[in-house]
Amino acid sequence: MKTVLFALATLSLSATAADVATMAEDINPQVIEWRHHLHQYPELSNREYKTAEYVAKFLQGLGLEVQTGIAKTGVVAILDSGKPGPTVALRADMDGLPVPEQNDLPWKSTQRGEFNGNEVPVMHACGHDTHMAMLMGAAKILTAKRDELRGKVKFIFQPAEEGAPAGEKGGAEVMVKEGVLKNPDVDVIFGLHISANTDVGKVRYREGGTMAAVDPFKVVIKGKQAHGAYPWLSVDPITTAAQVIMGLQTIVSRELKLIDDAAVITIGSIHGGNRSNIIPNEVELVGTIRTLNQASRDHIYEALPRKVKGIADSMRAQAEVTLPLDYNYPITFNDPALMSKMLPTLHRTVGEENALYSKAVTGAEDFSFFQEKVPGLYLWVGGKPLDVPASQAPAHHTPEFYVDDSGMITGVKLLTNLTLDYMQYGE
């Protein structure tokens, strides 16, 4: 009997996937049109006013219950099947970057914006235009298939994934604080990111730590100023800072079990002194920590102040450590049980040969704030044209960044199938 039920379930899922594929093909020209519009008119973090208006108008046109102004410019819509079942959340980010576009496209961005008091060019240089278009496509299909749903779908269009302007808060963290995962309570959340170096039609996935936690920090080393010709009269914070920078690398290389997961400690900014012949009173170091599991993160939180203080004491200097500095992101963690449940959906959607098991990366994503509260999966969808070698694909966050329109249909199908399958078989 169990074998028969499993066979019927498999046939049902296959039929559903084929139906979704046909619907995705039918609306693909619209998805491309939405993407071109959004790409041509990007807006910066916490300034996505026209973007939010465009998305909200579309969702209202589907007859959905729409909320705006969440986390300043966020948009949320709810699709209620009218039947009991789980609430599945789907998320897309909306903000562009202060990057000047150099691609020769009919829908190239020429927009300008203000970033931290300066006028800057604005571009969707990380693919958030495609993320919104894919989620809009999934929303259209799921609304048309309302009768097949159980429970509710919550469509989350999130501002400020790239980080709020100085002095502001934004993004997923604020959305969570404002209750985006409540009323109705979300059971599971799915998100996608387009990839400029992954072939169109392919999807990369991984369970567990997928993208790193981010923990910025600052170290201020205080010494004693003296003439550069008489260093013995000083307590030299520059020499101390140099030893601190090198010493911090031994936390990763000598204290962490790197065969489990990678970790990074980077100093990205050094400020101290103003003349060649003056040893200054203090030096400031600003850096970032990236970790892929909580044990490594906890260890670095303990080890970094210990290491800094020990080196400073040995040099007769004083040190102050601020950790985290002004914000921090959790680990983007794909729930292993959920990944196991939904892997068959991934295989049915793109074909097992196109589902690529991926290594973790030390970049970060604030989708992690959602995953702290509910089980979630974050997957990478290919956007690289097949005739472009991966070595020549333009990087994210650059003026040359480009992903092909043909990659989005995979994302539309995947978001739709993940929702339908979880509602039917994933609980």
C-alpha positions in Angstrom: 0.0 0.0 0.0 2.8 2.4 0.9 4.5 1.7 -2.5 1.2 2.6 -4.3 0.8 5.8 -2.4 4.4 6.8 -3.0 3.9 6.1 -6.8 0.8 8.2 -6.8 2.5 11.0 -5.0 5.4 10.9 -7.5 3.0 11.0 -10.4 1.2 13.9 -8.9 4.4 15.9 -8.3 5.6 15.2 -11.8 2.3 16.4 -13.3 2.5 19.5 -11.1 6.0 20.3 -12.2 5.1 19.9 -15.9 2.2 22.2 -15.4 4.3 24.8 -13.6 6.9 24.6 -16.4 4.3 25.4 -19.0 2.9 28.3 -17.0 6.5 29.6 -16.5 7.1 29.5 -20.2 3.9 31.4 -20.9 4.7 34.3 -18.5 8.4 34.4 -19.3 8.1 37.4 -21.6 6.4 39.3 -18.8 9.1 38.3 -16.3 11.7 39.6 -18.7 9.8 42.9 -19.1 9.6 43.3 -15.3 13.3 42.6 -15.0 14.2 45.2 -17.7 12.1 47.9 -16.0 13.5 47.2 -12.6 17.0 47.1 -13.9 16.6 50.4 -15.7 15.3 52.2 -12.6 17.2 50.9 -9.6 17.2 52.6 -6.2 19.6 52.4 -3.3 19.0 50.8 0.1 16.1 52.2 2.1 15.3 54.4 -0.9 13.3 51.9 -2.9 10.2 54.0 -3.2 9.3 53.7 -6.8 10.5 50.1 -6.8 8.1 49.3 -4.0 5.3 51.1 -5.7 5.9 49.1 -8.9 5.9 45.8 -7.0 2.9 46.7 -4.8 0.8 47.7 -7.8 1.6 44.3 -9.5 0.7 42.3 -6.4 -2.5 44.3 -5.9 -3.4 43.5 -9.5 -3.3 39.8 -8.6 -5.9 40.4 -5.9 -3.5 39.8 -3.0 -3.6 41.4 0.4 -0.7 43.8 0.2 1.2 45.7 3.0 3.7 48.4 2.3 6.1 50.5 4.3 7.5 47.5 6.2 11.1 48.2 7.3 10.7 51.6 5.5 10.1 50.5 1.9 9.4 46.8 2.1 6.4 45.2 0.5 4.6 42.0 1.7 1.7 40.2 0.1 -0.3 37.3 1.4 -2.0 34.6 -0.8 -4.6 32.7 1.3 -5.8 29.4 -0.1 -8.7 29.3 2.4 -7.6 25.8 3.4 -5.6 24.8 6.5 -1.9 24.3 6.0 1.5 25.8 6.4 2.6 29.4 5.7 5.4 29.4 3.1 7.4 32.6 2.8 9.3 33.6 -0.4 11.7 36.5 -0.4 13.4 38.8 -2.9 15.6 41.8 -2.2 15.0 45.1 -3.9 18.0 47.5 -3.6 20.6 48.5 -6.1 24.2 49.5 -5.5 26.3 52.8 -5.9 27.9 51.4 -9.1 28.1 53.0 -12.6 26.8 50.6 -15.2 29.1 50.0 -18.1 27.0 47.5 -20.0 25.6 48.6 -23.4 22.0 47.5 -23.0 18.7 49.1 -24.2 17.6 48.9 -20.5 20.9 50.1 -19.0 20.6 52.1 -15.8 21.5 55.8 -15.9 20.0 56.5 -12.5 21.6 58.6 -9.8 21.1 58.6 -6.1 22.5 59.8 -2.8 24.7 57.6 -0.7 26.0 58.9 2.6 25.7 62.5 1.4 27.2 62.0 -2.0 25.6 61.8 -5.4 26.4 58.4 -7.0 25.4 56.3 -10.0 23.0 53.5 -9.2 22.9 50.0 -10.7 21.5 46.6 -10.0 25.0 45.1 -9.9 24.1 42.1 -7.8 20.9 40.9 -9.6 18.2 42.0 -7.3 16.2 43.1 -10.3 16.1 39.4 -11.4 15.2 38.3 -7.8 12.1 40.6 -7.8 11.1 39.5 -11.3 11.4 35.8 -10.4 9.3 36.3 -7.3 6.7 38.3 -9.2 6.5 35.4 -11.7 6.1 32.8 -8.9 3.4 35.0 -7.4 1.5 35.1 -10.6 1.6 31.3 -11.1 0.8 30.5 -7.4 -2.2 32.9 -7.5 -3.5 31.1 -10.6 -3.1 27.8 -8.8 -4.8 29.0 -5.6 -7.1 26.0 -5.6 -4.2 23.6 -5.4 -2.6 25.3 -2.4 -3.0 24.4 1.3 -2.3 27.2 3.7 -0.8 30.6 2.8 2.0 32.1 0.9 3.8 35.2 2.1 5.7 37.1 -0.6 8.4 39.3 1.0 10.1 42.0 -1.1 12.9 43.2 1.2 14.7 46.6 1.1 18.3 47.3 2.1 19.9 43.8 1.7 23.1 45.6 0.7 23.1 47.5 4.0 21.3 50.6 5.2 23.0 54.1 4.8 25.1 55.4 7.7 23.0 56.1 10.7 20.0 54.0 9.6 18.8 50.5 10.1 17.3 48.3 7.4 16.9 45.0 5.7 15.9 41.6 6.9 16.8 42.3 10.5 14.3 45.2 10.7 11.6 43.3 8.8 11.9 40.5 11.4 11.7 42.9 14.3 8.6 44.5 12.7 7.0 41.1 12.6 7.2 40.0 9.0 7.3 36.4 10.0 4.2 36.7 12.1 0.4 37.2 11.3 0.3 34.6 9.9 3.3 32.8 11.4 5.7 31.6 8.8 6.6 27.9 8.9 9.4 27.9 6.3 11.1 30.4 4.0 12.8 30.1 0.6 15.1 32.6 -1.2 17.2 32.6 -4.4 20.2 34.5 -5.6 21.2 34.8 -9.2 24.8 33.8 -10.0 26.8 35.5 -12.7 29.4 32.6 -12.8 26.9 29.7 -12.8 25.5 28.4 -16.1 21.9 29.3 -17.0 19.6 26.3 -16.1 21.7 25.1 -13.2 21.2 25.6 -9.5 23.7 25.4 -6.7 22.7 24.2 -3.2 24.2 23.2 0.1 22.9 22.2 3.5 24.2 23.8 6.7 26.5 26.9 6.6 26.1 28.3 3.1 27.2 31.9 3.5 29.2 33.4 6.3 28.3 35.3 9.4 29.6 38.8 9.3 31.1 40.5 12.4 32.8 43.8 11.9 35.2 44.9 14.7 37.5 47.8 15.7 40.7 47.8 17.6 42.2 51.0 19.0 45.8 50.7 20.2 47.0 53.5 22.5 50.7 54.1 23.1 52.9 57.1 23.8 53.8 59.7 21.2 57.4 60.6 20.5 59.8 61.9 17.9 60.4 59.3 15.2 64.1 59.7 15.7 63.9 58.6 19.3 61.6 55.5 19.3 62.9 54.4 22.7 60.9 57.3 24.2 57.7 56.0 22.8 55.2 53.2 23.2 54.8 52.6 19.5 51.2 51.8 18.5 52.1 51.4 14.9 54.6 48.6 15.6 52.0 47.1 18.0 49.4 47.3 15.3 51.6 45.5 12.9 52.1 42.6 15.4 48.3 42.6 16.1 47.5 42.2 12.4 49.8 39.3 12.0 48.8 37.8 15.4 45.1 37.8 14.5 45.8 35.5 11.6 47.0 32.8 13.9 43.5 32.5 15.4 42.3 31.0 12.1 45.5 29.1 11.2 46.3 27.7 14.6 43.2 27.7 16.8 40.3 26.7 14.5 39.6 23.2 13.1 39.7 24.3 9.5 38.9 20.9 8.1 35.3 21.5 9.3 34.7 25.0 7.9 36.7 28.0 6.7 37.0 31.3 8.6 38.4 34.7 7.8 39.8 37.6 9.8 40.6 40.6 7.7 41.8 44.0 8.6 40.5 46.4 5.9 41.4 49.8 7.4 44.3 51.3 9.3 44.5 54.8 10.6 47.3 56.3 12.6 49.8 59.2 12.5 50.2 62.1 10.2 53.9 62.6 9.7 56.9 60.5 8.8 58.9 61.6 11.9 56.2 61.4 14.6 55.3 58.2 16.4 51.6 58.8 17.1 49.6 58.2 20.3 47.2 55.7 18.8 46.3 53.6 15.8 42.8 52.4 14.8 42.2 49.1 13.0 38.9 48.1 11.5 38.2 44.6 10.2 35.7 41.9 9.5 35.2 38.3 10.7 33.6 35.6 8.5 32.6 32.3 9.9 30.5 29.4 8.7 29.6 27.6 12.0 28.6 28.9 15.4 31.5 27.2 17.2 34.1 29.0 15.1 32.2 32.3 15.6 32.1 31.9 19.3 35.8 30.9 19.4 36.9 34.1 17.5 34.7 36.2 19.8 36.7 34.9 22.7 40.1 34.7 21.0 40.3 38.1 19.2 40.2 40.3 22.4 42.6 37.8 24.1 45.1 38.0 21.3 44.9 41.8 20.9 45.3 42.3 24.7 48.2 39.9 25.0 50.2 41.5 22.1 49.4 45.0 23.4 50.6 44.1 26.9 53.8 42.7 25.6 54.5 46.0 23.8 53.5 48.1 26.9 50.5 49.5 24.9 46.8 49.5 25.7 44.1 48.2 23.4 40.3 48.6 23.2 38.3 46.1 21.2 34.8 46.7 19.9 33.1 43.5 18.6 30.8 43.6 16.8 31.3 47.2 15.6 28.1 48.5 14.3 26.1 45.6 12.8 26.5 41.9 12.3 24.8 39.1 10.2 24.2 35.6 11.3 25.3 32.5 9.3 23.2 31.8 6.3 22.3 28.4 7.4 20.3 26.0 5.2 18.3 23.7 7.5 19.6 20.2 6.8 16.3 18.4 7.3 14.5 20.9 5.1 17.2 20.6 2.4 16.8 16.8 2.5 13.0 17.1 2.1 13.2 19.6 -0.8 16.1 18.1 -2.8 13.7 16.0 -4.8 11.8 19.2 -5.8 15.1 20.7 -6.9 15.9 17.6 -9.0 12.5 17.5 -10.6 12.6 21.2 -11.4 16.0 21.4 -13.1 17.1 17.8 -13.5 19.5 16.0 -11.2 22.5 16.7 -13.4 21.8 20.5 -13.2 21.6 20.5 -9.4 25.1 21.2 -8.3 26.3 20.6 -4.7 28.2 23.8 -3.8 30.9 24.8 -1.5 30.2 27.4 1.2 31.3 31.0 0.5 32.5 33.6 2.9 30.3 36.3 1.4 27.2 37.1 3.5 23.4 37.5 3.1 20.9 39.1 5.5 18.5 36.3 4.5 20.2 34.7 7.5 18.0 36.8 9.9 14.9 35.0 8.6 16.7 31.6 9.0 17.4 32.4 12.6 13.7 32.4 13.3 12.3 29.7 10.9 13.8 26.9 8.8 14.9 28.2 5.4 16.7 27.4 2.2 18.9 29.8 0.2 19.8 28.6 -3.3 21.9 30.0 -6.2 20.3 30.1 -9.7 22.5 30.3 -12.8 22.6 33.5 -14.8 25.7 33.1 -16.9 25.2 32.7 -20.7 26.4 29.3 -21.9 28.7 30.8 -24.4 30.7 32.8 -21.8 33.5 31.0 -19.9 33.2 31.1 -16.1 36.6 32.8 -16.0 35.3 35.7 -18.1 32.0 36.2 -16.3 31.8 39.6 -14.7 31.8 39.6 -10.9 29.0 40.7 -8.7 29.1 44.4 -7.5 31.1 45.5 -10.5 30.1 47.9 -13.4 30.3 45.1 -15.8 28.0 42.7 -13.9 25.6 40.9 -16.2 23.2 38.0 -15.9 21.1 36.7 -18.8 17.3 36.9 -19.0 17.1 33.2 -19.8 18.2 32.3 -16.3 15.1 33.6 -14.6 12.7 31.0 -15.7 14.5 28.4 -13.6 14.0 30.6 -10.5 10.3 31.1 -11.3 9.8 27.4 -11.5 11.9 26.6 -8.5 10.1 29.1 -6.2 6.7 27.8 -7.3 7.6 24.1 -7.0 9.2 24.5 -3.6 6.0 26.2 -2.4 3.6 23.6 -3.9 5.6 20.6 -2.8 6.2 21.8 0.7 2.5 22.5 1.1 1.7 19.0 -0.1 4.5 16.8 1.3 7.1 18.8 3.2 5.5 19.3 6.6 
